[in-house]
Amino acid sequence: MSPLELSANRALPYALRARVEIPDPENCLHRLCDHMREHGMDVHEDDGVFTVILPDVVGSLSQDGRHVMVQAAAADLEAFYFVKMWLQAELSELAGHLAPRIEWNEESRNLRFPPSFGTLAVVAVREITPRMRRITFKGDGLNRFDTLSALHLQLLINLGAVNAQCRRQCDFSGSEALQDAPVWRRYTVRSVDGARGTIEVDFFLHGSSGPGANWARQARRGDLVGVAGPSGGGVPKANWYFLAGDETALPAIARILECLPATAQGIATIEVASEREWQALAVPPGIAIEWLYRENSSDACPHSLLDALESAVFPPLGESRFAWVGCEATLAKKIRAHLRTELAFTKSEQLVVAYWHGHDEPVRS
Ligand SMILES: Cc1cc2nc3c(=O)[nH]c(=O)nc-3n(C[C@H](O)[C@H](O)[C@H](O)COP(=O)(O)OP(=O)(O)OC[C@H]3O[C@@H](n4cnc5c(N)ncnc54)[C@H](O)[C@@H]3O)c2cc1C
């Protein structure tokens, strides 16, 4: 059944279609599916059509000669917008310098910002550790981020360029130039101060050059970014928790630990570059916290989070438990598989999220 047929049976009224001209469409199709699987999505293949069914989006990808064809249907405009953004960013990355040509249907072409869109202004910047910067933002309606059911937000890093492009480009033709395309990155709301109308986000200044880390490295009071959300999953109630992640997941782990009840039991494992990246965290007494320092690990065991998982002592089957992990995509895949196959964690007992991607080779012409 196609996404559009499926959407007829569900409340998915927003239809996105795109025809993408890109070098090596077959390879591109498989890489897109791999990326979705890295994020824990089930991708089903039937006769060359790859389908994904999520609670608020149904989508399919297929090849038609030199083109990748996309069909999706979304429950709301927010999901609709971010499906488009995800696709645009993935295709640009896969194509490298050979910019793909994307023909969107009219409905998706005309949506310039998501419904929850707002603007944030930087009001303070502070170093937490040598590579972690805490940025305080002010904006309207930030109380909506004061929820534990969705810990994340999306930041539009190149707000100035996108606004300028919107002013320039009044006549949208069938295909869009990707130059000055919106650059969205996902971050965690570290804290919310309802009285002051501010939120804090901790940015890991990773060594590679990326728009998000670069922006945070240079951020000054008064700088502006776009914001959307909140989004993402929360952490359900359980008696016993396994929490793990690298620096990018540290803000989420810190916020989760602060919010767990004092009776919570479990293990929290955090991997950072060195002892200089250690932070004081508020931890319930029943949670054992372990810091792993990459500079101390041998080259023979680069995946110390996976080692920590393999050596952890879990409560007996039947105990209420939950595993939450955020880390690099390839490692996330291994951790998800280990939880499922070795420890019999069901889907509802785990949330393992790819927080960032190691470098992919662009598709070849
Ligand atoms: C739900 C969610 C919440 C997140 N919360 C936070 C948060 O609170 N704080 C935070 O700092 N990050 C967080 N991240 C991770 C952040 O979104 C990614 O690190 C993102 O790639 C940064 O964007 P960028 O523009 O700097 O780099 P990109 O343009 O995405 O990537 C550029 C290059 O940098 C490399 N790279 C990206 N991240 C890392 C890294 N961590 N270490 C080494 N190399 C890297 C990539 O492999 C690529 O080669 C979160 C991610 C998700 C999915």
Ligand as a Chemical Component Dictionary entry (heavy atoms), coordinates in Angstrom:
data_LIG
# 
_chem_comp.id                   LIG 
_chem_comp.type                 NON-POLYMER 
_chem_comp.pdbx_formal_charge   0 
_chem_comp.three_letter_code    LIG 
# 
loop_
_chem_comp_atom.comp_id 
_chem_comp_atom.atom_id 
_chem_comp_atom.alt_atom_id 
_chem_comp_atom.type_symbol 
_chem_comp_atom.charge 
_chem_comp_atom.model_Cartn_x 
_chem_comp_atom.model_Cartn_y 
_chem_comp_atom.model_Cartn_z 
_chem_comp_atom.pdbx_ordinal 
LIG C1  C1  C 0 17.814 14.760 19.906 1  
LIG C2  C2  C 0 19.220 15.324 19.874 2  
LIG C3  C3  C 0 19.651 16.177 20.888 3  
LIG C4  C4  C 0 20.949 16.687 20.885 4  
LIG N1  N1  N 0 21.360 17.506 21.902 5  
LIG C5  C5  C 0 22.603 18.057 21.866 6  
LIG C6  C6  C 0 23.038 18.985 22.883 7  
LIG O1  O1  O 0 22.294 19.344 23.802 8  
LIG N2  N2  N 0 24.304 19.479 22.793 9  
LIG C7  C7  C 0 25.163 19.143 21.759 10 
LIG O2  O2  O 0 26.290 19.639 21.714 11 
LIG N3  N3  N 0 24.753 18.289 20.787 12 
LIG C8  C8  C 0 23.517 17.759 20.809 13 
LIG N4  N4  N 0 23.119 16.910 19.817 14 
LIG C9  C9  C 0 24.083 16.534 18.776 15 
LIG C10 C10 C 0 24.197 17.590 17.671 16 
LIG O3  O3  O 0 22.933 17.803 17.068 17 
LIG C11 C11 C 0 25.206 17.046 16.622 18 
LIG O4  O4  O 0 26.501 16.923 17.193 19 
LIG C12 C12 C 0 25.247 17.872 15.367 20 
LIG O5  O5  O 0 25.886 17.087 14.383 21 
LIG C13 C13 C 0 26.010 19.153 15.509 22 
LIG O6  O6  O 0 25.876 19.859 14.314 23 
LIG P1  P1  P 0 27.096 20.571 13.585 24 
LIG O7  O7  O 0 26.481 21.519 12.632 25 
LIG O8  O8  O 0 28.061 21.085 14.608 26 
LIG O9  O9  O 0 27.832 19.401 12.809 27 
LIG P2  P2  P 0 27.314 18.639 11.483 28 
LIG O10 O10 O 0 27.170 19.599 10.343 29 
LIG O11 O11 O 0 26.128 17.824 11.826 30 
LIG O12 O12 O 0 28.535 17.691 11.191 31 
LIG C14 C14 C 0 29.784 18.232 10.695 32 
LIG C15 C15 C 0 30.888 17.231 10.990 33 
LIG O13 O13 O 0 31.046 17.195 12.400 34 
LIG C16 C16 C 0 31.029 15.863 12.847 35 
LIG N5  N5  N 0 30.391 15.845 14.190 36 
LIG C17 C17 C 0 29.124 16.231 14.519 37 
LIG N6  N6  N 0 28.922 16.059 15.835 38 
LIG C18 C18 C 0 30.073 15.553 16.328 39 
LIG C19 C19 C 0 30.487 15.129 17.622 40 
LIG N7  N7  N 0 29.688 15.189 18.667 41 
LIG N8  N8  N 0 31.753 14.658 17.774 42 
LIG C20 C20 C 0 32.589 14.572 16.731 43 
LIG N9  N9  N 0 32.264 14.954 15.466 44 
LIG C21 C21 C 0 31.020 15.423 15.289 45 
LIG C22 C22 C 0 30.196 15.102 11.808 46 
LIG O14 O14 O 0 30.587 13.746 11.749 47 
LIG C23 C23 C 0 30.560 15.809 10.526 48 
LIG O15 O15 O 0 31.738 15.263 9.953  49 
LIG C24 C24 C 0 21.833 16.360 19.825 50 
LIG C25 C25 C 0 21.383 15.531 18.783 51 
LIG C26 C26 C 0 20.099 15.008 18.821 52 
LIG C27 C27 C 0 19.651 14.098 17.705 53 
# 
loop_
_chem_comp_bond.comp_id 
_chem_comp_bond.atom_id_1 
_chem_comp_bond.atom_id_2 
_chem_comp_bond.value_order 
_chem_comp_bond.pdbx_ordinal 
LIG C1  C2  SING 1  
LIG C2  C3  SING 2  
LIG C2  C26 DOUB 3  
LIG C3  C4  DOUB 4  
LIG C4  N1  SING 5  
LIG C4  C24 SING 6  
LIG N1  C5  DOUB 7  
LIG C5  C6  SING 8  
LIG C5  C8  SING 9  
LIG C6  O1  DOUB 10 
LIG C6  N2  SING 11 
LIG N2  C7  SING 12 
LIG C7  O2  DOUB 13 
LIG C7  N3  SING 14 
LIG N3  C8  DOUB 15 
LIG C8  N4  SING 16 
LIG N4  C9  SING 17 
LIG N4  C24 SING 18 
LIG C9  C10 SING 19 
LIG C10 O3  SING 20 
LIG C10 C11 SING 21 
LIG C11 O4  SING 22 
LIG C11 C12 SING 23 
LIG C12 O5  SING 24 
LIG C12 C13 SING 25 
LIG C13 O6  SING 26 
LIG O6  P1  SING 27 
LIG P1  O7  DOUB 28 
LIG P1  O8  SING 29 
LIG P1  O9  SING 30 
LIG O9  P2  SING 31 
LIG P2  O10 DOUB 32 
LIG P2  O11 SING 33 
LIG P2  O12 SING 34 
LIG O12 C14 SING 35 
LIG C14 C15 SING 36 
LIG C15 O13 SING 37 
LIG C15 C23 SING 38 
LIG O13 C16 SING 39 
LIG C16 N5  SING 40 
LIG C16 C22 SING 41 
LIG N5  C17 SING 42 
LIG N5  C21 SING 43 
LIG C17 N6  DOUB 44 
LIG N6  C18 SING 45 
LIG C18 C19 SING 46 
LIG C18 C21 DOUB 47 
LIG C19 N7  SING 48 
LIG C19 N8  DOUB 49 
LIG N8  C20 SING 50 
LIG C20 N9  DOUB 51 
LIG N9  C21 SING 52 
LIG C22 O14 SING 53 
LIG C22 C23 SING 54 
LIG C23 O15 SING 55 
LIG C24 C25 DOUB 56 
LIG C25 C26 SING 57 
LIG C26 C27 SING 58 
# 
